[in-house]
Amino acid sequence: MAKPNKLDRNIETLEGMLLKLRSFKSLNPQLRRLVLLRSSFRKVSKNEVLYTQGEEGQCYYYMLRGSVTMLSRREDCGYFELFLKSYYDGECFGEQP
């Protein structure tokens, strides 16, 4: 039997983490494999901006642990930050590139 390469080990690790999420677990096996092949693990710092309003989506996120707050700045509100939504463990957000 061939020794698993680094990509296979990374995919297995990601799959183990993502299978804890209902949204990922509900995907059919072929779609899960496609998501895993295009995925990477990223730890985000507190208050780090993932993307800003108006940017074209480059990524879709599965939240393993923590929370993210989505804010909006609108001209008609004096460019104050308006709370839109918070995402927590197990939730997904973002856009497909």
C-alpha positions as CSV (number, residue, x, y, z in Angstrom):
1,M,0.0,0.0,0.0
2,A,1.3,3.4,-1.0
3,K,2.3,5.9,1.8
4,P,-0.2,8.9,1.8
5,N,1.3,12.1,0.5
6,K,1.1,15.5,2.2
7,L,-2.0,16.5,0.2
8,D,-3.9,13.4,1.2
9,R,-3.0,13.9,4.9
10,N,-4.1,17.5,4.8
11,I,-7.4,16.5,3.1
12,E,-8.0,13.9,5.8
13,T,-7.2,16.4,8.6
14,L,-9.6,19.0,7.0
15,E,-12.3,16.4,6.5
16,G,-12.1,15.4,10.1
17,M,-12.6,19.0,11.2
18,L,-15.3,19.8,8.6
19,L,-17.3,16.7,9.2
20,K,-18.2,18.2,12.6
21,L,-20.2,20.9,10.8
22,R,-23.7,20.0,9.8
23,S,-23.5,22.1,6.6
24,F,-20.5,20.2,5.4
25,K,-21.7,16.7,6.5
26,S,-24.9,17.2,4.5
27,L,-23.0,17.5,1.2
28,N,-22.8,14.4,-1.0
29,P,-19.3,12.7,-1.0
30,Q,-18.3,14.0,-4.5
31,L,-19.0,17.6,-3.5
32,R,-17.3,17.2,-0.1
33,R,-14.2,15.9,-2.0
34,L,-14.3,18.9,-4.3
35,V,-14.6,21.3,-1.4
36,L,-11.7,19.6,0.4
37,L,-9.5,19.8,-2.7
38,R,-10.1,23.6,-2.8
39,S,-9.8,24.2,0.9
40,S,-7.1,25.3,3.3
41,F,-7.0,25.9,7.0
42,R,-6.6,29.4,8.2
43,K,-6.4,30.8,11.7
44,V,-7.6,34.4,11.9
45,S,-6.5,36.9,14.5
46,K,-9.0,38.9,16.6
47,N,-10.2,42.0,14.7
48,E,-8.7,40.8,11.4
49,V,-10.7,42.0,8.4
50,L,-11.4,39.1,6.0
51,Y,-12.8,41.3,3.3
52,T,-14.4,44.7,2.9
53,Q,-17.7,45.8,1.5
54,G,-17.6,46.0,-2.3
55,E,-14.8,43.6,-2.8
56,E,-15.4,40.6,-5.1
57,G,-15.7,37.4,-3.1
58,Q,-12.6,35.3,-3.2
59,C,-13.4,32.8,-0.5
60,Y,-16.1,30.8,1.3
61,Y,-15.5,30.1,5.0
62,Y,-16.5,27.3,7.3
63,M,-16.3,28.6,10.8
64,L,-14.7,25.8,12.9
65,R,-14.4,27.8,16.2
66,G,-15.0,31.4,17.1
67,S,-17.1,34.1,15.7
68,V,-17.2,36.7,12.9
69,T,-19.2,39.9,12.8
70,M,-20.4,41.3,9.5
71,L,-20.7,45.1,9.4
72,S,-21.8,47.5,6.7
73,R,-21.0,51.2,6.1
74,R,-23.7,53.0,4.2
75,E,-23.7,56.6,2.9
76,D,-27.3,57.2,3.9
77,C,-26.3,56.3,7.5
78,G,-23.3,58.7,7.7
79,Y,-20.9,55.9,7.1
80,F,-21.4,54.5,10.6
81,E,-20.8,50.8,11.0
82,L,-24.1,49.0,11.0
83,F,-24.3,45.4,12.4
84,L,-25.6,42.9,9.9
85,K,-25.0,39.5,11.3
86,S,-22.7,37.3,13.4
87,Y,-21.5,33.9,12.5
88,Y,-20.5,31.2,15.0
89,D,-19.0,27.7,15.3
90,G,-20.3,25.5,12.5
91,E,-21.7,28.3,10.3
92,C,-20.6,29.3,6.8
93,F,-20.3,32.7,5.1
94,G,-18.6,34.3,2.1
95,E,-18.9,34.0,-1.6
96,Q,-17.7,31.5,-4.1
97,P,-14.9,33.0,-6.3
